[in-house]
């Protein structure tokens, strides 16, 4: 599997394009990623959203419109999950996302298959109620990977001061679901550089 990273938007949000024998998957849709995909001529077969905070979905409508690919996410979008309400009330930012449709709701699923790739879903709320981590099935003798969204970063974890956030819930989910993965698992986060499960178990404060 090949993984290309795109980083864009005010909060330098990461999006990932995976290429494998069955096709291409896009993980998250930060600002500018639709144009990046068009320039590379690499249309994705689907867009998977780790959560619906606006910086991860700001280009979701553009990706859906340009490439006609389905969007999969834990929940339907609303102004609380996207943080549109918070932005308006807290800082007066009149931010409105372009509407996009969720083609498959993943709230009740733990494993899916798309474009020939099996993916284990880890629901790890705390940063956002709809936070999902995606663990694609690793070919034999290859290093396992995890697309972690804003759950776990190199040396940190996701913020929990947003509506419906919970620090204890996030810590519990990381310990029970992420830190039980093989230590060599490479974690591709929603912001910042990649890390590994083992590194974070040993060093993350």
N, CA, C and O of each residue as an XYZ file, in Angstrom:
820
protein
N       0.840     -1.195      0.000
C       0.000      0.000      0.000
C       0.877      1.248      0.000
O       1.824      1.359      0.779
N       0.551      2.171     -0.873
C       1.224      3.465     -0.894
C       0.343      4.495     -0.186
O      -0.881      4.476     -0.319
N       0.971      5.380      0.556
C       0.241      6.410      1.289
C       0.839      7.767      0.959
O       2.021      8.011      1.205
N       0.019      8.648      0.402
C       0.416     10.029      0.150
C      -0.297     10.920      1.156
O      -1.486     10.742      1.421
N       0.426     11.871      1.710
C      -0.160     12.778      2.696
C      -0.313     14.169      2.102
O       0.570     14.663      1.400
N      -1.440     14.787      2.393
C      -1.690     16.180      2.035
C      -1.993     16.926      3.322
O      -2.765     16.449      4.154
N      -1.395     18.087      3.487
C      -1.642     18.906      4.664
C      -2.136     20.274      4.220
O      -1.480     20.942      3.421
N      -3.288     20.695      4.731
C      -3.844     21.957      4.272
C      -4.749     22.613      5.288
O      -5.126     22.007      6.292
N      -5.094     23.869      5.014
C      -6.008     24.617      5.860
C      -5.315     25.327      7.007
O      -4.131     25.116      7.268
N      -6.075     26.169      7.683
C      -5.545     26.997      8.767
C      -4.910     26.155      9.868
O      -3.896     26.546     10.447
N      -5.507     24.996     10.158
C      -5.013     24.157     11.241
C      -4.072     23.057     10.760
O      -3.770     22.123     11.502
N      -3.609     23.170      9.518
C      -2.644     22.205      8.972
C      -3.117     20.769      9.224
O      -2.458     19.974      9.894
N      -4.263     20.483      8.669
C      -4.908     19.185      8.843
C      -4.419     18.208      7.787
O      -4.278     18.559      6.616
N      -4.163     16.979      8.214
C      -3.677     15.951      7.300
C      -4.826     15.199      6.640
O      -5.816     14.859      7.287
N      -4.679     14.945      5.347
C      -5.521     14.005      4.625
C      -4.608     12.975      3.990
O      -3.469     13.283      3.643
N      -5.096     11.760      3.837
C      -4.256     10.676      3.333
C      -4.926      9.992      2.152
O      -6.122      9.702      2.183
N      -4.145      9.740      1.118
C      -4.612      8.980     -0.038
C      -3.873      7.658     -0.049
O      -2.649      7.622     -0.173
N      -4.623      6.566      0.080
C      -4.015      5.242      0.025
C      -4.245      4.644     -1.353
O      -5.335      4.749     -1.916
N      -3.218      4.024     -1.883
C      -3.308      3.338     -3.175
C      -2.907      1.890     -2.968
O      -1.823      1.601     -2.461
N      -3.788      0.982     -3.365
C      -3.512     -0.441     -3.241
C      -4.060     -1.134     -4.481
O      -4.596     -0.479     -5.375
N      -3.928     -2.438     -4.536
C      -4.288     -3.164     -5.758
C      -5.760     -3.014     -6.118
O      -6.121     -3.114     -7.291
N      -6.624     -2.773     -5.117
C      -8.055     -2.669     -5.387
C      -8.548     -1.277     -5.693
O      -9.688     -1.112     -6.128
N      -7.717     -0.262     -5.476
C      -8.166      1.101     -5.745
C      -7.521      2.110     -4.817
O      -6.424      1.889     -4.303
N      -8.216      3.226     -4.607
C      -7.698      4.314     -3.779
C      -8.752      4.753     -2.762
O      -9.940      4.839     -3.072
N      -8.297      5.023     -1.564
C      -9.170      5.543     -0.514
C      -8.600      6.852      0.005
O      -7.387      7.005      0.144
N      -9.489      7.788      0.288
C      -9.102      9.072      0.856
C      -9.553      9.122      2.309
O     -10.712      8.850      2.622
N      -8.629      9.469      3.182
C      -8.944      9.611      4.596
C      -8.969     11.096      4.929
O      -7.925     11.748      4.938
N     -10.134     11.625      5.197
C     -10.391     13.020      5.552
C     -10.212     13.969      4.366
O      -9.573     13.642      3.366
N     -10.804     15.161      4.518
C     -10.873     16.107      3.397
C     -10.566     17.531      3.849
O     -11.448     18.390      3.856
N      -9.300     17.780      4.232
C      -8.936     19.143      4.616
C      -8.970     20.095      3.431
O      -9.036     19.666      2.278
N      -8.926     21.367      3.718
C      -9.018     22.396      2.688
C      -7.909     22.243      1.644
O      -6.727     22.183      1.981
N      -8.308     22.182      0.382
C      -7.362     22.100     -0.715
C      -7.119     20.716     -1.260
O      -6.454     20.568     -2.286
N      -7.642     19.688     -0.599
C      -7.309     18.333     -1.020
C      -7.990     17.948     -2.326
O      -7.455     17.130     -3.074
N      -9.158     18.517     -2.621
C      -9.839     18.190     -3.879
C      -9.000     18.648     -5.071
O      -8.853     17.911     -6.046
N      -8.449     19.861     -4.996
C      -7.597     20.361     -6.077
C      -6.316     19.547     -6.188
O      -5.828     19.297     -7.290
N      -5.778     19.137     -5.058
C      -4.573     18.295     -5.038
C      -4.825     16.964     -5.738
O      -3.994     16.509     -6.524
N      -5.953     16.343     -5.460
C      -6.304     15.080     -6.112
C      -6.473     15.272     -7.614
O      -6.019     14.445     -8.405
N      -7.126     16.360     -8.003
C      -7.338     16.627     -9.425
C      -6.012     16.854    -10.138
O      -5.817     16.387    -11.261
N      -5.106     17.567     -9.491
C      -3.795     17.830    -10.087
C      -2.998     16.548    -10.257
O      -2.283     16.384    -11.245
N      -3.119     15.636     -9.292
C      -2.423     14.354     -9.359
C      -3.134     13.363    -10.270
O      -2.570     12.329    -10.631
N      -4.388     13.681    -10.647
C      -5.222     12.772    -11.433
C      -5.359     11.427    -10.721
O      -5.146     10.368    -11.311
N      -5.717     11.497     -9.443
C      -5.877     10.290     -8.625
C      -7.238     10.309     -7.937
O      -7.309     10.534     -6.729
N      -8.309     10.082     -8.672
C      -9.638     10.093     -8.057
C      -9.797      8.954     -7.055
O      -9.466      7.811     -7.371
N     -10.295      9.240     -5.860
C     -10.490      8.182     -4.868
C     -11.764      7.394     -5.132
O     -12.709      7.893     -5.744
N     -11.767      6.152     -4.658
C     -12.966      5.321     -4.760
C     -13.948      5.604     -3.629
O     -15.139      5.312     -3.744
N     -13.448      6.169     -2.545
C     -14.315      6.533     -1.418
C     -13.564      7.495     -0.516
O     -12.334      7.523     -0.495
N     -14.327      8.279      0.228
C     -13.784      9.177      1.245
C     -14.257      8.686      2.603
O     -15.459      8.593      2.854
N     -13.306      8.371      3.479
C     -13.614      7.950      4.839
C     -13.267      9.093      5.782
O     -12.161      9.630      5.727
N     -14.196      9.465      6.636
C     -13.994     10.586      7.547
C     -13.747     10.079      8.964
O     -14.551      9.327      9.513
N     -12.626     10.498      9.549
C     -12.333     10.083     10.922
C     -13.296     10.731     11.911
O     -13.645     10.131     12.927
N     -13.724     11.958     11.612
C     -14.754     12.651     12.387
C     -15.172     13.870     11.582
O     -14.593     14.161     10.536
N     -16.169     14.572     12.070
C     -16.801     15.604     11.247
C     -16.406     17.033     11.609
O     -17.050     17.972     11.142
N     -15.387     17.227     12.412
C     -14.923     18.590     12.667
C     -14.572     19.257     11.343
O     -14.022     18.632     10.435
N     -14.908     20.551     11.257
C     -14.899     21.235      9.960
C     -13.558     21.166      9.250
O     -13.521     21.099      8.021
N     -12.440     21.180     10.000
C     -11.140     21.185      9.322
C     -10.837     19.852      8.643
O      -9.935     19.771      7.809
N     -11.581     18.814      8.995
C     -11.395     17.503      8.370
C     -12.389     17.248      7.237
O     -12.245     16.282      6.487
N     -13.395     18.113      7.113
C     -14.440     17.874      6.106
C     -14.667     19.072      5.188
O     -15.597     19.059      4.380
N     -13.838     20.101      5.297
C     -14.107     21.336      4.564
C     -14.127     21.125      3.051
O     -14.804     21.862      2.335
N     -13.388     20.120      2.555
C     -13.391     19.823      1.120
C     -14.230     18.594      0.771
O     -14.169     18.106     -0.358
N     -15.010     18.091      1.724
C     -15.789     16.878      1.458
C     -16.768     17.076      0.311
O     -16.896     16.206     -0.551
N     -17.461     18.208      0.290
C     -18.423     18.472     -0.785
C     -17.721     18.554     -2.131
O     -18.231     18.042     -3.127
N     -16.555     19.193     -2.170
C     -15.806     19.310     -3.427
C     -15.333     17.953     -3.920
O     -15.397     17.667     -5.116
N     -14.861     17.119     -3.007
C     -14.415     15.778     -3.389
C     -15.584     14.969     -3.933
O     -15.463     14.299     -4.958
N     -16.713     15.035     -3.242
C     -17.892     14.287     -3.676
C     -18.370     14.766     -5.040
O     -18.732     13.955     -5.892
N     -18.373     16.078     -5.252
C     -18.857     16.639     -6.513
C     -17.901     16.352     -7.668
O     -18.337     15.990     -8.761
N     -16.613     16.510     -7.432
C     -15.632     16.341     -8.511
C     -15.471     14.889     -8.936
O     -15.358     14.588    -10.125
N     -15.460     13.986     -7.950
C     -15.077     12.610     -8.243
C     -16.224     11.617     -8.107
O     -16.076     10.452     -8.476
N     -17.358     12.057     -7.587
C     -18.511     11.180     -7.480
C     -18.311     10.008     -6.545
O     -18.975      8.981     -6.684
N     -17.402     10.149     -5.591
C     -17.120      9.019     -4.703
C     -18.024      9.063     -3.471
O     -18.417     10.144     -3.031
N     -18.353      7.913     -2.919
C     -19.175      7.885     -1.710
C     -18.385      8.367     -0.498
O     -17.158      8.279     -0.462
N     -19.109      8.875      0.488
C     -18.502      9.308      1.741
C     -19.027      8.424      2.865
O     -20.235      8.242      3.017
N     -18.111      7.884      3.642
C     -18.465      7.046      4.782
C     -18.018      7.750      6.060
O     -16.916      8.294      6.123
N     -18.875      7.736      7.072
C     -18.562      8.382      8.348
C     -19.384      7.741      9.454
O     -20.341      7.013      9.190
N     -19.004      8.017     10.690
C     -19.715      7.455     11.834
C     -21.134      7.989     11.936
O     -22.052      7.244     12.279
N     -21.328      9.282     11.641
C     -22.606      9.951     11.883
C     -22.952     10.903     10.751
O     -22.113     11.248      9.918
N     -24.203     11.315     10.746
C     -24.616     12.381      9.836
C     -24.068     13.715     10.350
O     -23.996     13.921     11.561
N     -23.685     14.617      9.454
C     -23.169     15.906      9.910
C     -24.254     16.795     10.504
O     -25.393     16.802     10.039
N     -23.887     17.536     11.529
C     -24.732     18.612     12.042
C     -23.812     19.710     12.560
O     -22.600     19.517     12.656
N     -24.384     20.853     12.892
C     -23.574     22.024     13.237
C     -22.784     21.845     14.523
O     -21.789     22.538     14.732
N     -23.210     20.921     15.397
C     -22.437     20.648     16.606
C     -21.221     19.787     16.292
O     -20.116     20.079     16.749
N     -21.422     18.733     15.517
C     -20.311     17.847     15.191
C     -19.268     18.534     14.323
O     -18.075     18.266     14.464
N     -19.696     19.406     13.436
C     -18.732     20.100     12.577
C     -18.077     21.285     13.274
O     -17.105     21.844     12.765
N     -18.594     21.669     14.425
C     -18.136     22.821     15.217
C     -18.552     24.159     14.625
O     -18.044     25.198     15.047
N     -19.457     24.158     13.663
C     -19.944     25.427     13.116
C     -20.595     26.276     14.210
O     -20.395     27.490     14.255
N     -21.369     25.641     15.087
C     -22.032     26.367     16.170
C     -21.014     26.999     17.110
O     -21.161     28.156     17.502
N     -19.983     26.242     17.472
C     -18.953     26.746     18.379
C     -18.249     27.951     17.782
O     -18.026     28.950     18.466
N     -17.901     27.856     16.516
C     -17.179     28.953     15.869
C     -18.003     30.233     15.857
O     -17.481     31.326     16.079
N     -19.283     30.085     15.597
C     -20.145     31.267     15.551
C     -20.322     31.882     16.933
O     -20.256     33.101     17.086
N     -20.547     31.033     17.944
C     -20.836     31.537     19.279
C     -19.584     32.033     19.996
O     -19.636     33.027     20.721
N     -18.460     31.346     19.796
C     -17.256     31.672     20.561
C     -16.462     32.821     19.961
O     -15.981     33.689     20.689
N     -16.321     32.834     18.642
C     -15.455     33.847     18.035
C     -16.150     34.636     16.937
O     -15.528     35.464     16.270
N     -17.433     34.382     16.750
C     -18.177     35.143     15.758
C     -17.793     34.855     14.331
O     -18.023     35.675     13.442
N     -17.204     33.688     14.101
C     -16.778     33.313     12.756
C     -17.987     32.757     12.004
O     -18.468     31.679     12.351
N     -18.489     33.450     10.994
C     -19.690     32.981     10.277
C     -19.344     31.883      9.282
O     -19.477     32.057      8.071
N     -18.902     30.758      9.811
C     -18.412     29.677      8.962
C     -19.551     28.728      8.613
O     -20.263     28.254      9.498
N     -19.723     28.452      7.332
C     -20.757     27.526      6.878
C     -20.126     26.553      5.887
O     -19.545     26.964      4.883
N     -20.243     25.280      6.174
C     -19.711     24.252      5.286
C     -20.610     24.055      4.079
O     -21.832     24.168      4.181
N     -20.009     23.760      2.941
C     -20.799     23.319      1.793
C     -21.385     21.956      2.121
O     -20.660     21.088      2.608
N     -22.673     21.738      1.872
C     -23.309     20.478      2.266
C     -22.778     19.289      1.477
O     -22.459     19.395      0.293
N     -22.694     18.167      2.159
C     -22.295     16.913      1.519
C     -23.128     15.793      2.126
O     -23.652     15.924      3.232
N     -23.243     14.696      1.395
C     -24.080     13.577      1.831
C     -23.212     12.430      2.334
O     -22.204     12.083      1.718
N     -23.613     11.850      3.450
C     -22.961     10.641      3.942
C     -23.663      9.445      3.312
O     -24.863      9.250      3.506
N     -22.929      8.662      2.570
C     -23.517      7.530      1.853
C     -23.612      6.275      2.710
O     -24.460      5.418      2.464
N     -22.753      6.162      3.708
C     -22.821      4.996      4.587
C     -22.463      5.426      6.003
O     -21.397      5.991      6.250
N     -23.370      5.148      6.920
C     -23.163      5.450      8.332
C     -22.487      4.248      8.990
O     -22.941      3.114      8.839
N     -21.403      4.502      9.718
C     -20.581      3.421     10.254
C     -20.753      3.220     11.756
O     -19.988      2.474     12.368
N     -21.738      3.868     12.354
C     -21.874      3.862     13.811
C     -22.002      2.461     14.399
O     -21.514      2.208     15.500
N     -22.646      1.557     13.684
C     -22.890      0.220     14.227
C     -21.943     -0.828     13.654
O     -22.159     -2.024     13.854
N     -20.914     -0.409     12.956
C     -20.036     -1.363     12.277
C     -18.653     -1.386     12.914
O     -18.167     -0.371     13.414
N     -18.031     -2.553     12.888
C     -16.673     -2.701     13.406
C     -15.689     -3.115     12.325
O     -14.476     -3.052     12.529
N     -16.197     -3.535     11.185
C     -15.328     -3.902     10.062
C     -16.078     -3.672      8.762
O     -17.262     -3.993      8.652
N     -15.385     -3.115      7.780
C     -15.985     -2.872      6.476
C     -14.998     -3.312      5.400
O     -13.815     -3.523      5.667
N     -15.509     -3.444      4.187
C     -14.646     -3.723      3.040
C     -15.029     -2.767      1.922
O     -16.205     -2.640      1.582
N     -14.047     -2.104      1.359
C     -14.279     -1.163      0.271
C     -13.067     -1.161     -0.647
O     -11.922     -1.161     -0.196
N     -13.344     -1.161     -1.940
C     -12.284     -1.194     -2.953
C     -11.316     -2.341     -2.700
O     -10.108     -2.206     -2.898
N     -11.861     -3.470     -2.259
C     -11.045     -4.656     -2.047
C     -10.202     -4.642     -0.791
O      -9.343     -5.507     -0.617
N     -10.427     -3.674      0.095
C      -9.617     -3.549      1.305
C     -10.495     -3.697      2.542
O     -11.492     -2.990      2.692
N     -10.120     -4.617      3.425
C     -10.820     -4.772      4.695
C     -10.249     -3.788      5.711
O      -9.033     -3.637      5.836
N     -11.146     -3.123      6.432
C     -10.732     -2.103      7.388
C     -11.450     -2.332      8.710
O     -12.677     -2.430      8.752
N     -10.684     -2.416      9.782
C     -11.257     -2.485     11.122
C     -11.519     -1.068     11.621
O     -10.673     -0.184     11.480
N     -12.694     -0.861     12.203
C     -13.088      0.450     12.708
C     -12.987      0.467     14.226
O     -13.524     -0.413     14.899
N     -12.301      1.464     14.762
C     -12.208      1.646     16.201
C     -12.922      2.944     16.565
O     -12.489      4.028     16.173
N     -14.006      2.831     17.308
C     -14.733      4.023     17.750
C     -14.097      4.506     19.047
O     -14.173      3.835     20.076
N     -13.468      5.682     18.985
C     -12.750      6.225     20.139
C     -13.224      7.655     20.392
O     -12.541      8.605     20.009
N     -14.378      7.821     21.027
C     -14.889      9.170     21.305
C     -14.093      9.846     22.419
O     -13.269      9.222     23.088
N     -14.360     11.120     22.595
C     -13.675     11.901     23.622
C     -13.229     13.231     23.050
O     -13.479     14.282     23.640
N     -12.566     13.188     21.898
C     -12.288     14.419     21.147
C     -13.560     14.865     20.443
O     -13.929     16.039     20.474
N     -14.217     13.911     19.814
C     -15.517     14.127     19.183
C     -16.321     12.847     19.348
O     -15.742     11.761     19.329
N     -17.640     12.939     19.511
C     -18.437     11.726     19.726
C     -18.361     10.734     18.577
O     -18.597      9.542     18.771
N     -18.034     11.217     17.377
C     -18.051     10.360     16.192
C     -16.666      9.922     15.751
O     -16.507      9.448     14.626
N     -15.664     10.067     16.598
C     -14.287      9.774     16.185
C     -14.085      8.293     15.883
O     -14.377      7.425     16.705
N     -13.581      8.033     14.691
C     -13.224      6.688     14.265
C     -11.746      6.638     13.903
O     -11.201      7.587     13.339
N     -11.109      5.525     14.231
C      -9.782      5.211     13.721
C      -9.939      4.067     12.726
O     -10.726      3.147     12.948
N      -9.191      4.126     11.633
C      -9.281      3.126     10.577
C      -7.997      2.304     10.530
O      -6.903      2.850     10.386
N      -8.142      0.984     10.653
C      -6.996      0.077     10.615
C      -7.142     -0.868      9.425
O      -7.803     -1.901      9.541
N      -6.535     -0.532      8.278
C      -6.621     -1.423      7.113
C      -5.928     -2.753      7.391
O      -4.936     -2.817      8.118
N      -6.467     -3.798      6.804
C      -5.853     -5.112      6.939
C      -4.453     -5.079      6.344
O      -4.269     -4.661      5.200
N      -3.474     -5.516      7.112
C      -2.081     -5.464      6.670
C      -1.705     -6.758      5.963
O      -1.925     -7.841      6.504
N      -1.138     -6.663      4.758
C      -0.645     -7.869      4.094
C       0.401     -8.560      4.964
O       1.020     -7.929      5.821
N       0.594     -9.858      4.739
C       1.540    -10.630      5.531
C       2.927     -9.996      5.491
O       3.417     -9.610      4.430
N       3.544     -9.897      6.653
C       4.908     -9.379      6.832
C       5.022     -7.871      6.595
O       6.130     -7.338      6.532
N       3.899     -7.189      6.466
C       3.965     -5.734      6.326
C       3.615     -5.079      7.661
O       2.967     -5.694      8.509
N       4.038     -3.853      7.839
C       3.806     -3.133      9.087
C       2.359     -2.665      9.166
O       1.874     -2.027      8.231
N       1.655     -2.966     10.257
C       0.268     -2.494     10.382
C       0.218     -0.978     10.511
O       1.161     -0.353     10.997
N      -0.895     -0.395     10.069
C      -1.063      1.051     10.123
C      -2.423      1.400     10.712
O      -3.342      0.581     10.728
N      -2.530      2.634     11.194
C      -3.776      3.142     11.754
C      -3.918      4.604     11.363
O      -3.022      5.414     11.601
N      -5.057      4.933     10.761
C      -5.391      6.329     10.524
C      -6.191      6.801     11.735
O      -7.345      6.417     11.920
N      -5.559      7.641     12.557
C      -6.100      7.917     13.882
C      -6.905      9.186     14.035
O      -7.440      9.439     15.115
N      -7.014     10.005     12.981
C      -7.735     11.259     13.145
C      -7.129     12.090     14.264
O      -5.907     12.187     14.379
N      -7.979     12.690     15.087
C      -7.495     13.530     16.184
C      -7.554     12.812     17.524
O      -7.727     13.445     18.565
N      -7.412     11.506     17.498
C      -7.407     10.721     18.734
C      -6.033     10.763     19.395
O      -5.912     11.093     20.574
N      -4.998     10.424     18.624
C      -3.645     10.282     19.168
C      -2.651     10.973     18.248
O      -2.664     10.766     17.034
N      -1.786     11.799     18.837
C      -0.734     12.483     18.095
C       0.631     12.058     18.624
O       0.730     11.384     19.649
N       1.676     12.460     17.913
C       3.017     12.264     18.450
C       3.174     13.167     19.677
O       3.224     14.392     19.567
N       3.249     12.532     20.831
C       3.436     13.275     22.065
C       2.199     13.950     22.614
O       2.314     14.804     23.494
N       1.021     13.601     22.131
C      -0.192     14.245     22.627
C      -1.442     13.483     22.244
O      -1.375     12.424     21.619
N      -2.586     14.034     22.625
C      -3.880     13.465     22.263
C      -4.788     14.605     21.809
O      -4.420     15.776     21.908
N      -5.960     14.262     21.316
C      -6.884     15.268     20.828
C      -7.443     16.148     21.938
O      -7.528     15.735     23.094
N      -7.822     17.367     21.566
C      -8.469     18.268     22.521
C      -9.800     17.686     22.987
O     -10.486     16.983     22.245
N     -10.144     17.995     24.229
C     -11.415     17.492     24.764
C     -12.287     18.617     25.318
O     -13.230     18.364     26.067
N     -11.968     19.868     24.945
C     -12.736     20.998     25.455
C     -13.812     21.469     24.484
O     -14.385     22.544     24.661
N     -14.084     20.668     23.464
C     -15.178     20.970     22.554
C     -16.484     20.409     23.121
O     -16.451     19.603     24.051
N     -17.640     20.826     22.572
C     -18.899     20.231     23.015
C     -18.871     18.707     22.886
O     -18.415     18.166     21.879
N     -19.356     18.035     23.906
C     -19.427     16.572     23.951
C     -18.051     15.930     24.089
O     -17.926     14.714     23.937
N     -17.014     16.719     24.375
C     -15.691     16.158     24.601
C     -15.582     15.567     25.995
O     -16.303     15.965     26.910
N     -14.663     14.603     26.150
C     -14.462     13.968     27.450
C     -13.032     13.455     27.528
O     -12.656     12.529     26.810
N     -12.237     14.060     28.403
C     -10.848     13.628     28.565
C     -10.761     12.190     29.083
O     -10.015     11.392     28.515
N     -11.497     11.830     30.142
C     -11.436     10.441     30.615
C     -11.871      9.440     29.545
O     -11.270      8.374     29.413
N     -12.898      9.772     28.791
C     -13.381      8.871     27.745
C     -12.327      8.676     26.660
O     -12.130      7.560     26.180
N     -11.656      9.743     26.276
C     -10.622      9.634     25.249
C      -9.449      8.797     25.745
O      -8.965      7.923     25.026
N      -8.989      9.055     26.962
C      -7.882      8.275     27.511
C      -8.243      6.798     27.599
O      -7.433      5.934     27.262
N      -9.447      6.513     28.048
C      -9.890      5.123     28.155
C      -9.902      4.449     26.794
O      -9.448      3.313     26.660
N     -10.419      5.142     25.779
C     -10.465      4.567     24.445
C      -9.088      4.310     23.872
O      -8.862      3.287     23.227
N      -8.163      5.236     24.103
C      -6.794      5.052     23.614
C      -6.163      3.833     24.271
O      -5.551      3.006     23.595
N      -6.311      3.723     25.582
C      -5.691      2.605     26.301
C      -6.299      1.268     25.910
O      -5.587      0.274     25.767
N      -7.622      1.244     25.736
C      -8.305     -0.027     25.501
C      -8.320     -0.447     24.035
O      -8.387     -1.639     23.737
N      -8.259      0.517     23.115
C      -8.419      0.170     21.706
C      -7.175      0.439     20.859
O      -6.855     -0.343     19.964
N      -6.480      1.529     21.136
C      -5.305      1.865     20.327
C      -4.042      1.225     20.888
O      -3.256      0.640     20.142
N      -3.845      1.333     22.191
C      -2.623      0.802     22.791
C      -2.608     -0.718     22.870
O      -1.599     -1.296     23.274
N      -3.686     -1.372     22.500
C      -3.700     -2.835     22.423
C      -3.299     -3.333     21.034
O      -3.196     -4.541     20.820
N      -3.075     -2.425     20.094
C      -2.588     -2.805     18.770
C      -1.100     -3.135     18.853
O      -0.439     -2.752     19.818
N      -0.559     -3.846     17.849
C       0.880     -4.135     17.862
C       1.710     -2.859     17.998
O       1.369     -1.831     17.412
N       2.782     -2.921     18.758
C       3.563     -1.723     19.046
C       4.181     -1.112     17.797
O       4.452      0.088     17.765
N       4.404     -1.921     16.773
C       5.005     -1.393     15.543
C       4.000     -0.681     14.645
O       4.378     -0.123     13.615
N       2.723     -0.693     15.027
C       1.689     -0.044     14.216
C       2.025      1.428     13.998
O       2.250      2.174     14.952
N       2.056      1.836     12.729
C       2.303      3.238     12.396
C       0.989      3.999     12.493
O      -0.008      3.604     11.889
N       0.987      5.078     13.245
C      -0.204      5.904     13.422
C      -0.067      7.152     12.557
O       0.870      7.936     12.712
N      -1.023      7.321     11.641
C      -1.080      8.513     10.800
C      -2.156      9.437     11.378
O      -3.346      9.164     11.227
N      -1.752     10.524     12.037
C      -2.714     11.366     12.754
C      -3.329     12.452     11.887
O      -2.909     12.680     10.752
N      -4.327     13.114     12.444
C      -4.993     14.198     11.738
C      -4.189     15.477     11.684
O      -4.476     16.361     10.876
N      -3.178     15.586     12.539
C      -2.292     16.749     12.545
C      -0.898     16.276     12.943
O      -0.755     15.402     13.798
N       0.116     16.848     12.328
C       1.477     16.531     12.717
C       2.007     15.258     12.089
O       1.342     14.635     11.260
N       3.225     14.873     12.496
C       3.896     13.728     11.876
C       3.382     12.393     12.392
O       2.709     12.317     13.420
N       3.713     11.352     11.656
C       3.335     10.001     12.056
C       4.112      9.578     13.294
O       5.123     10.182     13.656
N       3.619      8.533     13.928
C       4.284      7.976     15.095
C       3.980      6.481     15.129
O       3.455      5.943     14.154
N       4.289      5.811     16.206
C       3.927      4.404     16.354
C       3.225      4.194     17.688
O       3.370      4.987     18.619
N       2.467      3.117     17.758
C       1.782      2.785     19.006
C       2.789      2.596     20.132
O       2.584      3.095     21.238
N       3.878      1.879     19.857
C       4.876      1.625     20.888
C       5.516      2.891     21.413
O       5.714      3.041     22.619
N       5.841      3.804     20.507
C       6.445      5.072     20.922
C       5.521      5.843     21.849
O       5.962      6.379     22.866
N       4.243      5.900     21.504
C       3.300      6.669     22.324
C       3.017      5.990     23.658
O       2.803      6.667     24.665
N       3.013      4.677     23.675
C       2.825      3.969     24.946
C       3.964      4.283     25.913
O       3.756      4.393     27.121
N       5.163      4.423     25.366
C       6.332      4.653     26.219
C       6.540      6.118     26.589
O       7.035      6.411     27.677
N       6.173      7.036     25.711
C       6.606      8.425     25.891
C       5.489      9.457     25.962
O       5.732     10.582     26.397
N       4.279      9.112     25.553
C       3.222     10.122     25.511
C       2.789     10.468     26.930
O       2.386      9.585     27.687
N       2.868     11.755     27.301
C       2.512     12.112     28.685
C       1.035     11.955     28.975
O       0.594     12.218     30.093
